Amino acid sequence: MSRWHGYYVRMHPQSFSSCKWGEGIVNLLKTTENLSGNVLDYGCGPGYLIDYLLREDVNCYGIDVCREAIDVTNEKYKTNEKWHGAFKIDGAPTPFDDNFFDVVTCIEVFEHLASGELLATIREIRRILRPGGIAFFTAPYASRDLEESLKSMIYCPFCDSEFQKVPHLQSFDVNSLERVLTASDFTVLFCQRLKPEDFQSSSRLGGSMALRSYYYSRDFYNHSKNRLNRLLDIAFNTRFPFKREILKQSGKGPHLCAIATKRL
């Protein structure tokens, strides 16, 4: 995995998708009606998504390559009885048994992995996911950052080396993400471009008064719209992945969201 991970817990929290849109990510997961049991955040970082997962009364675990991130996360949630610890890994395999997890999330990790690491990670997630469980993946859609990253190298005088400003090694569209998951014996239930913020009920607000007013208005609109779609789904007994709540939002936004289950 790229060496930037050793420093990322010192990045601004808003650099993390799970900090900005953690509630939206969990709300997306809830549309599957399978958010229960043992849940792993693969690449948990400082634990922003776990904050929201623990509110859903599930047993939470985390793994990451960064020791500093693991220590921060374990300290943050050590008093929560549903928290079962974050563990440092150096790649696959992870320290979990086969078929252990009901849900595995992998948020904005794939784009940072070289091809061999990517395949190993997907296969490991499949191994630890139980039959009938779901895996939830996100990645930037057809990221321009990959091209820009190769152009924008930064020189470090202390180690006399260059590194990429934006450490993206992969770029995905709907077809390529589906293809890599299918090749590793996943059945893809849903894969579309989305804006996770469209599933928020409330944002971590900051900035000017005008910006906070915009966030409040956007979140109120999204909450009302999603609530109406949810009621329509209940009335017509619509099941995932055909729920209006997600289909109405599909095909737009900068993030690919894929939900998959292991093929037996």
Phi, psi and omega in degrees: 000148187297148190289350180299337185299333180297346185243356196283343177290346176268358176289160178299137181308326182290355174287344184259126179301322183289342173281314183289322190230027183302318179296319178297321178297315179294321177297322175298315178300322183293338177295340179282343184062027180233019180274091183199170174075221181269126184235131179244131169261107183274109188088052191286341183056218180281011170089025182294316180292325181300326177306318181280324180296322181295340177285349182262010176058048174243162177274115189255140174227159175219154171220151179198162179273349187258117181299320180298318178296319179299315181297318179299315183293316180295322178293321185295323189244015188297337182267357181272122185293342178271357179268124184247013169105151172251144186232139177279137175232160174246017185128190178283150000277162174270168185276026185249153179287161173302144171058033187274328189256143174276330180218136172233126174254144180218092192259116175053046177251318188306322186291346181264002187254139170292164188303314180296319178294323180299310181296319179296321180294315180297317180293325178292320177299319178298319182298317186272354178273133181285156173302131183088350176284172181236145173246136183239119184240142168228152176202153175300142180280124175039057192297124172288344181300332181297312179294317181294325181298321181290337180271333189251077177273145179245135180264132176254114182289341184283322179252003178053051180214165177250149176216163184279136179295317177246104191277062176258127181251350182226155173222140186229145162243183184302314184294317183289325178290317176300320183295317182290327177287317179297322180295338179258025174066038167258148168259118183276118181272329183203134175207109183208162170286137179215164168248105182305331180295341177291348181253007179282148167258336178206145181254157168281101193276148176197175177089198185288168177300320179297320180292319179295323177297320177298315180298316179300315181295316180297315182293322178296317179297313181296319180297316180295315180296314181293325178295317178297313179297325179294318178296320177295321178297320178294316182298322182259009178053045180277130184252156174300140010263022185259014182292138178302328184304325179257325182295327179293338181261353190287155173087005178220159178106162186272359185240137170274133175236123179238136175238127188219161174229155185285136178279132182268000000 
